[in-house]
Structure formats: structure tokens, C-alpha cells
Amino acid sequence: MGRENGAFVESGDVKLKAFNKKIESQLGANVAYIDMVKLLPTREQELWSFDRCHLVGAGYEKMRRALAKPLAK
């Protein structure tokens, strides 16, 4: 656990994408969905903790800026 290139990291990435896809598929007409993995790709390792599911400080800052466009619509 905690290795940047370990199986745990890859597993977290796969699970996060599957979870987001499930949420998106269950949305109703009055719900907006923003796929955060598209805004903050997990390949940008400096934004994510070792599990690639939780952000670090720099990731939250980039998320704040990245959400500005979709939320303004």
C-alpha cells in the first residue's frame, strides 16, 4: 500500500472510474453531473494521494478552478 506504481494505486483508479460511471447512469433529469476524473485526471499524480481517490492540497486548488466553468453554466 502507498506505492506510486503499486497494484493498490491502479485498483483505486479503476474503482473510481467505475463508481463515477455508475453514478452518471443513475441520474435523473434534474441532476447535473460533473465527472471529476475528466477534470482532474489521475495521471496527474501530484494532485492525488497514493490511492488516487483522494486529492491533496494542490488537487483541491486545481479542482476549485476546474469547477468554475461547469458551475457557471
C-alpha positions as CSV (number, residue, x, y, z in Angstrom):
1,M,0.0,0.0,0.0
2,G,1.1,3.5,-0.7
3,R,3.4,2.8,-3.5
4,E,3.0,5.1,-6.5
5,N,3.2,2.3,-9.0
6,G,1.7,-0.5,-6.9
7,A,-1.4,-2.5,-7.6
8,F,-3.3,-0.7,-4.9
9,V,-3.0,2.6,-6.9
10,E,-4.2,1.1,-10.1
11,S,-7.1,-0.6,-8.4
12,G,-8.1,2.7,-6.9
13,D,-8.1,4.3,-10.3
14,V,-10.3,1.6,-11.8
15,K,-12.7,1.6,-8.9
16,L,-13.1,5.4,-9.1
17,K,-13.9,5.4,-12.8
18,A,-16.4,2.6,-12.3
19,F,-18.1,4.4,-9.4
20,N,-18.4,7.6,-11.4
21,K,-19.9,5.7,-14.3
22,K,-22.5,4.1,-12.1
23,I,-23.5,7.5,-10.6
24,E,-23.8,9.0,-14.0
25,S,-26.0,6.2,-15.3
26,Q,-28.5,6.7,-12.4
27,L,-29.1,10.4,-12.7
28,G,-32.5,11.9,-13.3
29,A,-33.4,14.8,-15.5
30,N,-33.0,17.4,-12.7
31,V,-29.5,16.5,-11.6
32,A,-26.2,17.8,-13.0
33,Y,-23.2,15.5,-13.1
34,I,-19.6,16.6,-13.3
35,D,-17.0,13.8,-13.8
36,M,-14.1,14.9,-11.7
37,V,-11.8,12.3,-13.2
38,K,-12.2,14.1,-16.6
39,L,-11.4,17.5,-14.9
40,L,-8.5,16.1,-12.8
41,P,-7.0,13.1,-14.5
42,T,-5.4,10.6,-12.1
43,R,-2.3,10.5,-14.3
44,E,-1.5,14.0,-12.8
45,Q,-0.1,12.2,-9.8
46,E,0.9,15.4,-7.9
47,L,-2.8,16.2,-7.4
48,W,-3.7,12.9,-5.8
49,S,-2.9,10.9,-2.7
50,F,-1.4,7.4,-3.1
51,D,-4.8,5.8,-3.6
52,R,-5.7,8.1,-6.5
53,C,-9.1,8.5,-4.9
54,H,-8.4,11.4,-2.6
55,L,-6.9,14.8,-3.5
56,V,-4.0,16.6,-1.8
57,G,-3.9,20.4,-1.3
58,A,-2.8,21.2,-4.9
59,G,-5.5,18.9,-6.2
60,Y,-8.2,20.7,-4.3
61,E,-6.9,24.0,-5.6
62,K,-7.0,22.8,-9.2
63,M,-10.5,21.3,-8.6
64,R,-11.7,24.7,-7.4
65,R,-10.5,26.3,-10.6
66,A,-11.7,23.5,-12.9
67,L,-15.2,23.5,-11.5
68,A,-15.7,27.2,-12.2
69,K,-16.6,26.6,-15.9
70,P,-19.2,23.8,-15.5
71,L,-20.8,25.5,-12.5
72,A,-21.2,28.8,-14.3
73,K,-23.4,27.1,-17.0
